[in-house]
Amino acid sequence: MNKTKQNDFPVAALLIGASIWGLLWYPYRLLEQARISGAIATSVTYAIALLLGLLIFRKYLHRSQVLGGEPHLLFWIGLFAGWTNLAYVLGVIHGEVMRVLLLFYLAPLWTIVFSRLLLNEILSLHGYLVIVFSLAGAIVMLWQPENGFSLPSSYGDWMGLSAGFMFALSNVLSRKDQYHSVQVKSVAVWTGVALVAFGYSLFLVDPPVMSDISTETYLLLLGVGLIVFALSLVVQYGLAHTPANQAIVIMLFELVVAAIAAYFLTDEAMTPREWIGGLMIISASLFSATMNRE
């Protein structure tokens, strides 16, 4: 009985994490409406998470623990995770939430490709099925009746697509790096996101005037930063104690939460063709969940 309860905790952690990720786009939209751009909001919230991480995980951050193994992998993990999270935020702010998320969930396709290139994993029949279903789903979503297949048509689409691409790359590199602890990798991710988002924000034409920002907006920034920090720990705990094939299925719950939230909080609606393509992409993710069961 105790063992069952112990097994339930990681699953609950992933469900909580997926639920929060499915809702987190909304406070970033509120910050955008308060004239805090997605890039600045991302930089600030992840900087808050980073400061907390440096304080709490300081015993894991000795020179030998950071510079040992292949430290260059930490740099690339942070860089690619930085683009992942920034692109995700920009996508859900400026695009249709469900389209952005479904394009993001092409990540299993990119994961198979990067696993083959960087980890020398052999592509199985399931791997080919994931590729076929993922690409077919993307084609259906992006199909224009008058023009046929077209590339992603909006800024939000491109952000969602690139976020999933970089998410897969950073995850494969994280698997490749067997030396550094979860704590060190988490600090690398928070650092990468904060710096990439800050660098992007430097190119903004109309940065916010700090004196014009209300106390409520500052509190929202702080709250989102605390959520990002806690969410990282919860999801990392769940991933560390749950088989990968089970974890990806659980994380798809994010789409359910996001769909419900988008229905009630926005006036966005997906077309039947987009739903069909989205279901094909979800099916590809479910196929990828069976790849390691044999």
C-alpha positions as CSV (number, residue, x, y, z in Angstrom):
1,M,0.0,0.0,0.0
2,N,2.8,2.4,0.9
3,K,4.6,1.5,-2.4
4,T,1.4,2.3,-4.3
5,K,1.2,5.7,-2.6
6,Q,4.9,6.4,-3.4
7,N,4.2,5.6,-7.0
8,D,1.2,7.9,-7.0
9,F,3.2,11.0,-5.9
10,P,5.3,11.3,-9.1
11,V,2.2,10.9,-11.2
12,A,0.4,13.5,-9.2
13,A,3.4,15.8,-9.6
14,L,3.3,15.5,-13.4
15,L,-0.5,16.1,-13.4
16,I,-0.1,19.2,-11.3
17,G,2.7,20.4,-13.5
18,A,0.8,19.7,-16.7
19,S,-2.3,21.5,-15.3
20,I,-0.3,24.6,-14.3
21,W,1.5,24.7,-17.7
22,G,-1.9,24.6,-19.4
23,L,-2.9,27.7,-17.5
24,L,0.4,29.6,-17.3
25,W,-0.1,31.3,-20.6
26,Y,-2.9,33.5,-19.1
27,P,-0.8,35.5,-16.6
28,Y,1.8,36.1,-19.3
29,R,-1.0,37.6,-21.4
30,L,-2.2,39.7,-18.5
31,L,1.4,41.0,-18.1
32,E,1.5,41.8,-21.9
33,Q,-1.7,43.8,-21.4
34,A,0.0,45.7,-18.6
35,R,2.7,46.6,-21.1
36,I,5.2,44.1,-19.8
37,S,6.3,42.3,-23.0
38,G,6.6,38.5,-23.1
39,A,10.4,38.7,-23.3
40,I,10.7,41.0,-20.3
41,A,8.2,39.0,-18.3
42,T,10.0,35.8,-19.1
43,S,13.4,37.3,-18.2
44,V,12.1,38.6,-14.9
45,T,10.1,35.5,-13.8
46,Y,13.0,33.1,-14.6
47,A,15.5,35.5,-12.9
48,I,13.3,35.1,-9.8
49,A,13.4,31.3,-10.2
50,L,17.2,31.5,-10.7
51,L,17.8,33.5,-7.5
52,L,15.7,31.1,-5.5
53,G,17.6,28.2,-7.1
54,L,21.0,29.6,-6.3
55,L,19.9,30.1,-2.7
56,I,18.4,26.7,-2.2
57,F,20.7,24.6,-4.3
58,R,24.0,26.4,-3.4
59,K,25.5,23.1,-1.9
60,Y,25.1,21.5,-5.3
61,L,26.9,24.3,-7.2
62,H,30.5,23.8,-6.2
63,R,33.1,24.4,-8.9
64,S,33.8,20.7,-9.3
65,Q,30.1,19.8,-9.6
66,V,29.6,22.4,-12.3
67,L,32.8,22.2,-14.3
68,G,33.2,18.4,-14.1
69,G,32.1,16.0,-16.8
70,E,31.2,17.9,-20.0
71,P,30.4,21.5,-18.8
72,H,29.8,22.7,-22.4
73,L,26.6,20.6,-22.4
74,L,25.2,22.8,-19.6
75,F,25.8,25.8,-21.8
76,W,23.8,24.3,-24.7
77,I,21.1,23.0,-22.4
78,G,20.6,26.5,-21.0
79,L,20.7,28.1,-24.4
80,F,18.2,25.8,-26.0
81,A,16.0,25.8,-23.0
82,G,16.1,29.6,-23.0
83,W,14.8,29.7,-26.6
84,T,12.2,27.0,-25.7
85,N,10.6,28.9,-22.9
86,L,10.8,32.3,-24.5
87,A,9.3,31.0,-27.7
88,Y,6.6,29.2,-25.8
89,V,5.6,32.4,-24.0
90,L,5.7,34.6,-27.1
91,G,3.7,32.0,-29.0
92,V,0.9,31.8,-26.5
93,I,0.8,35.5,-26.1
94,H,0.6,36.4,-29.8
95,G,-0.9,33.2,-31.3
96,E,-3.9,31.0,-30.8
97,V,-3.2,29.0,-27.6
98,M,-4.2,25.5,-28.9
99,R,-2.5,25.8,-32.3
100,V,0.7,26.9,-30.6
101,L,0.6,24.0,-28.1
102,L,-0.2,21.4,-30.7
103,L,2.7,22.6,-32.9
104,F,4.8,22.5,-29.7
105,Y,3.8,18.9,-29.2
106,L,5.6,17.9,-32.4
107,A,8.5,17.6,-30.0
108,P,8.4,13.8,-30.0
109,L,9.2,13.9,-33.7
110,W,12.2,16.1,-33.2
111,T,13.2,14.0,-30.1
112,I,13.5,10.9,-32.3
113,V,15.7,12.7,-34.8
114,F,18.0,14.2,-32.2
115,S,18.2,10.9,-30.2
116,R,19.4,9.2,-33.4
117,L,22.0,11.9,-34.2
118,L,23.3,12.6,-30.6
119,L,22.6,9.4,-28.7
120,N,22.9,6.9,-31.6
121,E,19.5,5.4,-30.7
122,I,18.2,3.1,-33.4
123,L,14.9,4.1,-34.9
124,S,12.2,1.4,-34.3
125,L,8.9,0.8,-36.1
126,H,7.3,3.0,-33.5
127,G,9.7,5.7,-34.3
128,Y,8.7,5.7,-37.9
129,L,5.0,5.7,-36.9
130,V,5.7,8.8,-34.7
131,I,7.3,10.6,-37.7
132,V,4.5,9.7,-40.1
133,F,1.7,10.7,-37.7
134,S,3.5,13.9,-36.5
135,L,4.1,15.1,-40.0
136,A,0.7,14.1,-41.3
137,G,-0.9,16.0,-38.3
138,A,1.1,19.1,-39.0
139,I,0.2,19.0,-42.7
140,V,-3.5,18.7,-41.9
141,M,-3.3,21.6,-39.4
142,L,-1.4,23.8,-41.9
143,W,-3.4,22.8,-45.0
144,Q,-5.1,25.7,-46.7
145,P,-8.1,24.6,-48.9
146,E,-7.3,27.3,-51.5
147,N,-3.5,27.0,-51.5
148,G,-2.8,23.5,-50.2
149,F,0.0,23.0,-47.7
150,S,1.6,26.1,-46.4
151,L,4.3,26.9,-43.8
152,P,3.1,28.1,-40.4
153,S,1.2,31.2,-41.2
154,S,1.7,33.4,-38.1
155,Y,4.3,34.5,-35.6
156,G,2.6,32.4,-32.9
157,D,2.7,29.3,-35.1
158,W,6.5,29.7,-35.7
159,M,7.1,30.3,-32.0
160,G,5.2,27.1,-31.0
161,L,7.0,25.1,-33.7
162,S,10.4,26.4,-32.7
163,A,9.7,25.9,-29.0
164,G,9.0,22.2,-29.5
165,F,12.1,21.8,-31.7
166,M,14.3,23.4,-29.1
167,F,12.5,21.6,-26.2
168,A,13.4,18.3,-27.8
169,L,17.0,19.3,-28.4
170,S,17.5,20.5,-24.8
171,N,15.9,17.3,-23.4
172,V,18.1,15.0,-25.5
173,L,21.2,17.0,-24.4
174,S,20.0,16.7,-20.8
175,R,19.8,12.9,-21.3
176,K,23.2,12.9,-22.9
177,D,24.7,14.7,-19.8
178,Q,24.8,12.0,-17.2
179,Y,27.3,13.8,-15.0
180,H,25.5,16.9,-13.7
181,S,22.7,16.7,-11.1
182,V,19.1,17.7,-11.7
183,Q,19.8,20.8,-9.5
184,V,22.7,21.9,-11.6
185,K,20.8,21.4,-14.8
186,S,17.8,23.3,-13.4
187,V,20.0,26.3,-12.6
188,A,21.5,26.1,-16.1
189,V,17.9,26.2,-17.5
190,W,16.8,29.1,-15.4
191,T,20.0,31.0,-16.3
192,G,19.6,30.3,-20.0
193,V,16.0,31.4,-20.1
194,A,16.6,34.6,-18.1
195,L,19.6,35.6,-20.3
196,V,18.1,34.6,-23.7
197,A,14.8,36.5,-22.8
198,F,16.8,39.5,-21.6
199,G,18.9,39.6,-24.8
200,Y,15.7,39.4,-26.9
201,S,14.1,42.2,-24.9
202,L,17.0,44.6,-25.7
203,F,15.7,44.7,-29.3
204,L,12.2,45.9,-28.2
205,V,11.1,49.2,-29.7
206,D,9.0,50.3,-26.8
207,P,10.3,49.1,-23.4
208,P,8.1,49.7,-20.4
209,V,8.7,52.7,-18.1
210,M,9.2,51.3,-14.6
211,S,7.3,54.1,-12.9
212,D,4.2,53.3,-15.0
213,I,4.1,49.7,-13.7
214,S,1.5,49.2,-11.0
215,T,2.1,47.3,-7.7
216,E,-0.4,44.6,-8.8
217,T,1.8,44.0,-11.9
218,Y,4.9,43.7,-9.8
219,L,3.1,41.2,-7.6
220,L,2.0,39.2,-10.6
221,L,5.6,39.1,-11.9
222,L,6.7,37.8,-8.5
223,G,3.9,35.3,-8.3
224,V,4.7,33.9,-11.7
225,G,8.4,33.7,-10.9
226,L,7.6,31.7,-7.7
227,I,5.3,29.4,-9.8
228,V,8.0,28.8,-12.4
229,F,10.4,27.8,-9.7
230,A,8.0,25.5,-7.9
231,L,6.8,24.1,-11.2
232,S,10.3,23.2,-12.3
233,L,10.9,21.3,-9.1
234,V,7.6,19.5,-9.3
235,V,8.0,18.4,-12.9
236,Q,11.7,17.4,-12.4
237,Y,10.6,15.2,-9.5
238,G,7.9,13.6,-11.5
239,L,10.1,13.0,-14.5
240,A,12.8,11.5,-12.3
241,H,10.5,8.9,-10.8
242,T,8.2,8.1,-13.7
243,P,9.0,6.0,-16.8
244,A,9.4,8.2,-19.9
245,N,6.7,6.4,-21.8
246,Q,4.2,7.1,-19.0
247,A,5.4,10.7,-18.4
248,I,4.7,11.9,-21.9
249,V,1.1,10.6,-21.8
250,I,0.5,12.4,-18.5
251,M,2.0,15.7,-19.7
252,L,-0.5,15.7,-22.6
253,F,-3.0,16.6,-19.9
254,E,-1.7,20.1,-20.5
255,L,-3.6,20.2,-23.8
256,V,-6.9,19.4,-22.0
257,V,-6.4,22.1,-19.4
258,A,-5.3,24.6,-22.1
259,A,-8.3,23.8,-24.3
260,I,-10.7,24.4,-21.4
261,A,-9.0,27.5,-20.3
262,A,-8.8,29.0,-23.8
263,Y,-12.5,28.3,-24.2
264,F,-13.5,30.2,-21.1
265,L,-10.8,32.9,-21.0
266,T,-10.6,33.9,-24.7
267,D,-12.8,33.8,-27.8
268,E,-10.4,31.5,-29.7
269,A,-11.9,28.6,-31.6
270,M,-10.2,25.9,-33.6
271,T,-11.5,24.7,-36.9
272,P,-12.5,21.0,-37.4
273,R,-9.4,20.6,-39.6
274,E,-7.1,21.9,-36.9
275,W,-8.7,19.5,-34.4
276,I,-8.1,16.6,-36.7
277,G,-4.5,17.6,-37.2
278,G,-4.1,18.1,-33.5
279,L,-5.5,14.7,-32.7
280,M,-3.0,13.2,-35.1
281,I,-0.1,15.0,-33.3
282,I,-1.4,13.7,-30.0
283,S,-1.6,10.2,-31.4
284,A,2.0,10.5,-32.4
285,S,2.9,11.5,-28.9
286,L,1.1,8.5,-27.6
287,F,2.9,6.3,-30.1
288,S,6.2,7.7,-28.9
289,A,5.2,6.7,-25.3
290,T,5.2,3.0,-26.4
291,M,8.7,3.1,-27.9
292,N,10.5,1.9,-24.8
293,R,8.0,-0.7,-23.6
294,E,9.5,-3.7,-25.4
